[in-house]
Amino acid sequence: EVIGVYKLAEFGVPEAMWVIRVEDFPVVVTMDSHGNSIHKNIEAESQGKFAEIIGV
């Protein structure tokens, strides 16, 4: 259910700020409001652990 939308005229549909209500919709947020990406963090950690394992 769409509760509201902000900046639609300025940014268009894909980039507007949508306020929605959902139920039974599990999600994983992968980027925070500061631009930090969980994908980059996990990749960096994984590369470090891999280097430890193979002795590099």
MDTraj code that builds the backbone (N, CA, C; nanometers):
import mdtraj as md
import numpy as np

residues = "GLU VAL ILE GLY VAL TYR LYS LEU ALA GLU PHE GLY VAL PRO GLU ALA MET TRP VAL ILE ARG VAL GLU ASP PHE PRO VAL VAL VAL THR MET ASP SER HIS GLY ASN SER ILE HIS LYS ASN ILE GLU ALA GLU SER GLN GLY LYS PHE ALA GLU ILE ILE GLY VAL".split()
xyz = np.array([
    [0.0849, -0.1170, 0.0000],
    [0.0000, 0.0000, 0.0000],
    [0.0900, 0.1241, 0.0000],
    [0.0689, 0.2133, -0.0942],
    [0.1452, 0.3378, -0.0999],
    [0.0810, 0.4383, -0.0048],
    [0.1598, 0.4832, 0.0912],
    [0.1127, 0.5808, 0.1895],
    [0.1388, 0.7225, 0.1385],
    [0.2509, 0.7409, 0.0700],
    [0.2858, 0.8724, 0.0179],
    [0.4089, 0.8638, -0.0700],
    [0.4384, 0.9735, -0.1382],
    [0.5580, 0.9803, -0.2218],
    [0.6106, 1.1233, -0.2178],
    [0.7426, 1.1359, -0.2053],
    [0.8077, 1.2665, -0.1988],
    [0.9028, 1.2823, -0.3165],
    [0.9141, 1.4042, -0.3650],
    [1.0089, 1.4411, -0.4711],
    [0.9821, 1.3683, -0.6028],
    [0.8587, 1.3330, -0.6287],
    [0.8238, 1.2626, -0.7519],
    [0.8511, 1.3489, -0.8746],
    [0.8088, 1.4743, -0.8717],
    [0.8284, 1.5630, -0.9869],
    [0.9770, 1.5896, -1.0122],
    [1.0545, 1.6045, -0.9048],
    [1.1970, 1.6357, -0.9197],
    [1.2790, 1.5160, -0.9667],
    [1.2497, 1.3976, -0.9134],
    [1.3351, 1.2815, -0.9374],
    [1.2738, 1.1749, -1.0272],
    [1.1446, 1.1779, -1.0475],
    [1.0801, 1.0742, -1.1272],
    [1.0504, 0.9506, -1.0439],
    [0.9780, 0.8589, -1.1026],
    [0.9302, 0.7400, -1.0311],
    [1.0429, 0.6568, -0.9691],
    [1.1510, 0.6243, -1.0421],
    [1.2507, 0.5341, -0.9826],
    [1.3269, 0.5927, -0.8640],
    [1.3470, 0.7246, -0.8618],
    [1.4301, 0.7859, -0.7584],
    [1.3500, 0.8602, -0.6515],
    [1.2202, 0.8683, -0.6663],
    [1.1372, 0.9362, -0.5667],
    [1.1437, 0.8606, -0.4342],
    [1.1078, 0.9275, -0.3273],
    [1.1059, 0.8660, -0.1947],
    [0.9649, 0.8137, -0.1684],
    [0.9502, 0.6835, -0.1731],
    [0.8191, 0.6202, -0.1572],
    [0.7994, 0.5758, -0.0130],
    [0.6831, 0.6027, 0.0412],
    [0.6446, 0.5549, 0.1740],
    [0.5393, 0.4475, 0.1508],
    [0.5732, 0.3245, 0.1886],
    [0.4820, 0.2134, 0.1632],
    [0.4581, 0.1332, 0.2904],
    [0.3475, 0.0640, 0.2943],
    [0.3160, -0.0264, 0.4048],
    [0.3085, -0.1668, 0.3453],
    [0.3827, -0.2584, 0.4056],
    [0.3823, -0.3970, 0.3589],
    [0.3625, -0.4904, 0.4770],
    [0.3185, -0.6101, 0.4476],
    [0.3055, -0.7150, 0.5489],
    [0.3686, -0.8422, 0.4945],
    [0.4313, -0.9169, 0.5832],
    [0.4916, -1.0453, 0.5460],
    [0.5843, -1.0321, 0.4259],
    [0.6751, -0.9368, 0.4338],
    [0.7676, -0.9098, 0.3240],
    [0.9086, -0.8986, 0.3813],
    [0.9742, -1.0130, 0.4036],
    [1.1087, -1.0078, 0.4611],
    [1.2077, -0.9457, 0.3621],
    [1.2917, -0.8574, 0.4121],
    [1.3895, -0.7904, 0.3267],
    [1.5245, -0.7830, 0.3965],
    [1.6260, -0.7596, 0.3183],
    [1.7593, -0.7310, 0.3690],
    [1.8004, -0.5974, 0.3094],
    [1.8286, -0.5007, 0.3948],
    [1.8734, -0.3698, 0.3480],
    [2.0233, -0.3785, 0.3265],
    [2.0670, -0.3479, 0.2036],
    [2.2081, -0.3661, 0.1713],
    [2.2850, -0.2362, 0.1550],
    [2.2173, -0.1211, 0.1622],
    [2.2873, 0.0067, 0.1548],
    [2.2220, 0.1029, 0.2526],
    [2.3046, 0.1686, 0.3331],
    [2.2481, 0.2614, 0.4307],
    [2.2450, 0.4038, 0.3757],
    [2.1972, 0.4955, 0.4561],
    [2.1805, 0.6342, 0.4117],
    [2.3125, 0.7079, 0.3932],
    [2.4231, 0.6447, 0.4306],
    [2.5551, 0.7056, 0.4136],
    [2.6291, 0.6463, 0.2942],
    [2.5633, 0.5577, 0.2206],
    [2.6255, 0.4969, 0.1031],
    [2.7074, 0.3730, 0.1329],
    [2.7069, 0.3271, 0.2578],
    [2.7792, 0.2048, 0.2920],
    [2.7036, 0.0852, 0.2363],
    [2.7764, -0.0068, 0.1768],
    [2.7150, -0.1226, 0.1128],
    [2.7536, -0.2499, 0.1863],
    [2.6554, -0.3287, 0.2257],
    [2.6837, -0.4558, 0.2913],
    [2.7574, -0.5500, 0.1957],
    [2.7306, -0.5373, 0.0658],
    [2.7991, -0.6217, -0.0322],
    [2.9494, -0.5945, -0.0309],
    [2.9881, -0.4669, -0.0294],
    [3.1308, -0.4323, -0.0257],
    [3.1943, -0.4774, 0.1053],
    [3.1223, -0.4590, 0.2160],
    [3.1757, -0.4998, 0.3464],
    [3.1993, -0.6501, 0.3517],
    [3.1035, -0.7272, 0.3054],
    [3.1167, -0.8730, 0.3074],
    [3.2277, -0.9180, 0.2135],
    [3.2376, -0.8550, 0.0966],
    [3.3436, -0.8908, 0.0026],
    [3.4813, -0.8648, 0.0640],
    [3.4980, -0.7504, 0.1284],
    [3.6264, -0.7174, 0.1903],
    [3.6593, -0.8161, 0.3021],
    [3.5624, -0.8479, 0.3862],
    [3.5851, -0.9447, 0.4940],
    [3.6194, -1.0817, 0.4380],
    [3.5477, -1.1230, 0.3345],
    [3.5706, -1.2542, 0.2740],
    [3.7098, -1.2630, 0.2131],
    [3.7528, -1.1577, 0.1459],
    [3.8864, -1.1583, 0.0862],
    [3.9937, -1.1665, 0.1943],
    [3.9720, -1.0954, 0.3052],
    [4.0674, -1.1012, 0.4154],
    [4.0759, -1.2400, 0.4760],
    [3.9628, -1.3025, 0.4987],
    [3.9616, -1.4374, 0.5557],
    [4.0206, -1.5391, 0.4584],
    [3.9925, -1.5222, 0.3297],
    [4.0477, -1.6116, 0.2285],
    [4.2002, -1.6009, 0.2270],
    [4.2503, -1.4782, 0.2354],
    [4.3954, -1.4584, 0.2381],
    [4.4569, -1.5264, 0.3603],
    [4.3889, -1.5195, 0.4750],
    [4.4376, -1.5877, 0.5957],
    [4.4419, -1.7383, 0.5746],
    [4.3375, -1.7917, 0.5143],
    [4.3269, -1.9366, 0.4951],
    [4.4366, -1.9888, 0.4033],
    [4.4620, -1.9165, 0.2944],
    [4.5619, -1.9668, 0.1990],
    [4.7026, -1.9178, 0.2312],
    [4.7150, -1.8355, 0.3363],
    [4.8466, -1.7929, 0.3821],
    [4.9108, -1.6847, 0.2979],
    [4.8320, -1.5966, 0.2431],
    [4.8884, -1.4871, 0.1623],
    [4.9098, -1.3660, 0.2491],
])
top = md.Topology()
chain = top.add_chain()
for i, resn in enumerate(residues, 1):
    res = top.add_residue(resn, chain, resSeq=i)
    for name in ("N", "CA", "C"):
        top.add_atom(name, md.element.get_by_symbol(name[0]), res)
traj = md.Trajectory(xyz[None], top)
